[in-house]
Amino acid sequence: MSVKEDTHRNELLNSAKLEFRNAGYTLSDNDISSSSFDFIVKKKEIQTPLITKKMIIRVLAELDLFKRHTSQELQLIAKLIQGKPLLIAKFATGKRIKPATLYRRHNVPAISLQTLKSFLQDELSKKSPQITKLTKRGGIFVNLSTSRFVERRKQLELDISLLAEKIGVSRQSLYKYERGKSSPKLDSYARILEIMGIDLEQPINIFEKPKKSSNDLDFTIKELCKPKSQRQKEITGYLQEKEIQILWLRQEPVDGIIVNEQREIIDKSEINPGNSIVTGVSSTNEEKDHDRLLLLNKLARFLGKKAIWFEDEESDKESKFIKTTDFFTILTISDLERMGNEELLKSLKLSDTSHQTKSKR
């Protein structure tokens, strides 16, 4: 990244954080970041205070710098903390990102800072966010209200063939507009607006997956989350013996996430994000480990999740106070070896319902 791009990104990052704070969101500590995200925000739902809204944010000067492998971990982390991934960017393919327009990169929504500000203001005033345009291959398109479009065409008694000719599109394109299978480009919508005489734009839910996407994750979790070290392989083996799965991450502030599933994880449908645990694994660098352990503690507290720290043997690191908390546990490799299923599940505070069900079969 050039000095200019880095400056743009830092300015954008600070401005994005300010917008979320002004909208009443709580932001994660500056230490809680990675190469796939910059910060996490959370906020209690006004109408349902027991539900906490979470978003995991990545800020980029140039949207095209966002790579597929980074997107994969961002989407996975978002799913496992029950949050939504969002990109805030300034440029796309060298051009400034348009306001009120939704972009996507590798299945992750992206908007400009100006659009973020409007989105958060609409959220505070309980309005539908006025994001009505989206980018696709071929340009910028307008999200059309199909019901209002059809109703207005009938009110004006416009024949489909004649209307298509006036707009400058094929009859088939017009049929697709009416069925919600296609959207008009900006120039076509300008002619529609002139002919129809009323606004027919439909606000977009920026977190809604495209209709053509059948899965909410577009990659194979099993392949992405393989253990990367011998120690991780050992831990994986001990947990699998007790019918507990762990997903290992590459570049996050945590090493992995435990999910209480007895089936082999193949796709997103087999993950239970509400019952997941963030984890860390000790290394040979004690000073670095101490910082990572405290970071894991911060992240667990912020997300309201349980955390597990795996280490080789009992340690005199400054972590004794963490062992006494309800949400943080330190286990050694020998603990994993000797513990039975019930003892380990109790230690992790995981539900053992699925295991009981299996034993009755």
VENFENCOR-V390833 format. One record per residue. N is the residue number from 1. SS is DSSP state (h for helix, s for strand, l for the rest). Layout:
[[N;SS] [N;SS]]
//
This chain:
[[1;l] [2;l] [3;h] [4;h] [5;h] [6;h] [7;h] [8;h] [9;h] [10;h] [11;h] [12;h] [13;h] [14;h] [15;h] [16;h] [17;h] [18;h] [19;h] [20;h] [21;h] [22;h] [23;l] [24;l] [25;l] [26;s] [27;s] [28;l] [29;l] [30;l] [31;l] [32;l] [33;l] [34;l] [35;l] [36;l] [37;l] [38;l] [39;s] [40;s] [41;s] [42;s] [43;s] [44;s] [45;l] [46;l] [47;l] [48;l] [49;l] [50;l] [51;l] [52;s] [53;s] [54;s] [55;s] [56;s] [57;s] [58;s] [59;s] [60;s] [61;s] [62;s] [63;h] [64;h] [65;h] [66;l] [67;l] [68;h] [69;h] [70;h] [71;h] [72;h] [73;h] [74;h] [75;h] [76;h] [77;h] [78;h] [79;h] [80;h] [81;l] [82;l] [83;l] [84;s] [85;s] [86;s] [87;s] [88;s] [89;s] [90;s] [91;s] [92;s] [93;l] [94;l] [95;s] [96;s] [97;l] [98;l] [99;l] [100;l] [101;s] [102;s] [103;s] [104;s] [105;s] [106;l] [107;l] [108;s] [109;s] [110;s] [111;s] [112;l] [113;h] [114;h] [115;h] [116;h] [117;h] [118;h] [119;h] [120;h] [121;h] [122;h] [123;h] [124;h] [125;l] [126;l] [127;l] [128;l] [129;l] [130;l] [131;l] [132;l] [133;s] [134;s] [135;s] [136;s] [137;l] [138;l] [139;s] [140;s] [141;s] [142;s] [143;l] [144;s] [145;l] [146;h] [147;h] [148;h] [149;h] [150;h] [151;h] [152;h] [153;h] [154;h] [155;h] [156;l] [157;l] [158;l] [159;l] [160;h] [161;h] [162;h] [163;h] [164;h] [165;h] [166;h] [167;h] [168;l] [169;l] [170;l] [171;h] [172;h] [173;h] [174;h] [175;h] [176;h] [177;h] [178;h] [179;l] [180;l] [181;l] [182;l] [183;l] [184;s] [185;s] [186;h] [187;h] [188;h] [189;h] [190;h] [191;h] [192;h] [193;h] [194;h] [195;h] [196;h] [197;l] [198;l] [199;l] [200;l] [201;s] [202;l] [203;l] [204;l] [205;l] [206;l] [207;l] [208;l] [209;l] [210;l] [211;l] [212;l] [213;l] [214;l] [215;l] [216;l] [217;l] [218;l] [219;l] [220;l] [221;h] [222;h] [223;h] [224;h] [225;l] [226;l] [227;l] [228;l] [229;l] [230;h] [231;h] [232;h] [233;h] [234;h] [235;h] [236;h] [237;h] [238;h] [239;h] [240;h] [241;h] [242;l] [243;l] [244;l] [245;s] [246;s] [247;s] [248;s] [249;l] [250;l] [251;l] [252;l] [253;l] [254;l] [255;l] [256;s] [257;s] [258;s] [259;s] [260;l] [261;l] [262;l] [263;l] [264;l] [265;l] [266;l] [267;l] [268;h] [269;h] [270;h] [271;l] [272;l] [273;h] [274;h] [275;h] [276;s] [277;s] [278;s] [279;s] [280;s] [281;s] [282;l] [283;l] [284;l] [285;l] [286;h] [287;h] [288;h] [289;h] [290;h] [291;h] [292;h] [293;h] [294;h] [295;h] [296;h] [297;h] [298;h] [299;h] [300;h] [301;h] [302;h] [303;h] [304;l] [305;l] [306;l] [307;s] [308;s] [309;s] [310;s] [311;s] [312;l] [313;l] [314;l] [315;l] [316;l] [317;l] [318;l] [319;l] [320;h] [321;h] [322;h] [323;h] [324;l] [325;l] [326;l] [327;l] [328;s] [329;s] [330;s] [331;s] [332;s] [333;h] [334;h] [335;h] [336;h] [337;h] [338;h] [339;l] [340;l] [341;h] [342;h] [343;h] [344;h] [345;h] [346;h] [347;h] [348;h] [349;l] [350;l] [351;l] [352;l] [353;h] [354;h] [355;h] [356;h] [357;h] [358;h] [359;h] [360;h] [361;l]]
//
